[in-house]
Structure formats: C-alpha cells, structure tokens
Amino acid sequence: MELFIQIRDGKPFEHPIFADNFRQAFPDVDTNNLPASFARFMRVEVPTLAPYEVYEGAAYEWQDDVVADVHTVRTMTAEEVAAKQEYVKSTWAQNGYASWVFDEVNCVFKPPVEYPTDGEKYRWDEPTTSWISQPTTWPDAPV
C-alpha cells in the first residue's frame, strides 16, 4: 500500500493519504521526486499486546527518509495487573467452569485437560471434566 503524508514545518501533518487519492488531489506533484511539503508514509501494524501491556497510541514520526507509525506500549503497573486479574477472576466465577485453573502469566483460565489437537470439534463437559466430541452433522438436521 503506497501512502503519502503532508509535511509542515518539518513535521507530519494530519493523516496519511492513499496514493491514488494523493495523485488526484495533487496532480502536479511528482511522487518520485517529492517536494519538502510531502513525504512517503509507511504504515506499521499495531503490535500484539502481551497480557499485561497497555496500548497508549500512535504518532507519526520520521524514520530515515519516510514518516511511519510509531506505536507506544507500556507495561501495566502492579495495581493495574491486580485489577485486571480480579476482573478476569470475578467474570469467570459468574460464567466459567469451576474445574478450570487461572493462569497468572497469561491472565486466562485454562482447562485441566488440554483441548485435543486431532482436528475434530469438542465442547467442554464440566461434570466429567473432559472434552466431548461434537458431531459434524446433527442426526435430526434437515437435508
């Protein structure tokens, strides 16, 4: 995806513009020889967050001769970690299975038995604390 961004006072201004839109809006600008008032823009995907990270936003910054997304992520404070864990635990207490165990590292509940990896579909059965195979077709389903 080819993008451009306007530059004012040496800094990125407003938001990136798709190349086709840029060429329509600025037909006299040579995109292979941009004036100082424009720059190429590189889109950088938002990073995948770890369980105890917070995404704080993005800014447009120069990186060599292009402008790019720069994402800011921070680690949660001890108080935020405790609050998140408490929220996950209290929500699970209302809707989850009693046999599942809280994984503090990933802040999720995990079953006492791993999900089968044979490609079939399963559902959790709490009374037997096991995975029950799901049929691929239902016996009474209309044909």
N, C-alpha and C positions, 0 to 999 in steps of 0.2 A: 504494500500500500504506500503510495507516494503522497507525502504531505508537505505543506509549507506553512510558515508562520511569519507574521509581520513582526518587524523589529523597530522599536522606538527607543531612542537614547541608549542604544546598545543592548536593550533588554527585550525578551519576548513579550509581545503584546497580544492580548486576547487569546484566542484559541486556534489550534491548527486548522488548515484548510485542505480539503481533498484536492488533489492535483487538477482534476477536470474542472472543479469549481474555481480554483485559482486561475487557471488559464482563461476561463470565461470572464472572470472579474477583472483580470489584469492582462489583457491580450498583448500589450506592448512589452511585457516583461519576459526576458529570455530566461527560462528556467535552468538553462545550462550555464548561465553567467549572471547569477542573481545580484541585484544591487544591494547595498548595505541595509536597505529597509526591509529585506526579506531574507529568510533562511530556510534551509531544508529542516524538516522535523522528523524525528524518529520516535515512533510510539513504542513504549516499553510496557509490557503487561504488568498488572498489579501482582505483586508476589503472593504466593500461597502462604498464609499465616500459620505459624505454629499455634498450639492450643492456648498458650499464654502470651500472645502478641496482640498488639492493637495497631490497626492501620490508621495513621494520622492524616493522610492525604498525599497529594502530589503537587509538584511545582514544575515549571518549565525552566530548564537551565541549559546553559551552553555546555557542550561536551565536544571538545575539539572544534570542528567547523560546522556542527549541527546543533540544533536545540532538541532536547529529549525530555521525556517524563522522568522525574526523579521522585521515587516513592519513599515516604517516611514511615517506618515501622518502629515501634518501641516495645520493650518488654513490660508486661504488667507489673505493677507494684505488688508487694506481698498482700496488701489489703484487697486489691482487685482480683488476685488469684483466689484468695479465700472466698470472696463474694461470688465469683464465677463457680467455684466448686460447690458452694452451698446452694446456688440456684440450680445447678445440674442435679445435685442430690435430691433436693426437695421436689423438683419436677419429676424425677424418676420415681420417687416414693409414691406419687399420685398415679402415675401411668405405667411404670415399668414392672419388671419381673423381680420377685424377691430373691431369686437364686443368682441373679447377675451380680458381678463384683465391680466396684468402682476402680478404674484405672487412673490413678492420680497423675501419671505422666502425661496422658492424652486427654484427661478430663472427660472421660466417657465411661459408660457401663459396658462390660463385656460379659458374654455368656460363659458359664463354667465349662462348656464344651464348644470347641471351635466349630464354625459353620463348615459343613462338608464342601470339599473342593472338587467334586466329581462332575460339576456342570449341571446337576439337577437342581430343582427348586425345592426349598424347605421352609417350614414355619416352625417357630419355637413352641414347644409344648411344656408349659410350666409344671404340671403335675408329674411328668416323668423326667423333667429337666433334660430334655433331649430335642433334637431336630427331627421333625416328622416330614417325610417326603410328601410333596404335593403332586397330585396327578396332573399330567399335561392337558388332559381333556376331562371334563366332568361327565359322569355317567348319564345324567338327565339333560345334558345340554342339547338344544335343538340342532339338527344337522342342516 
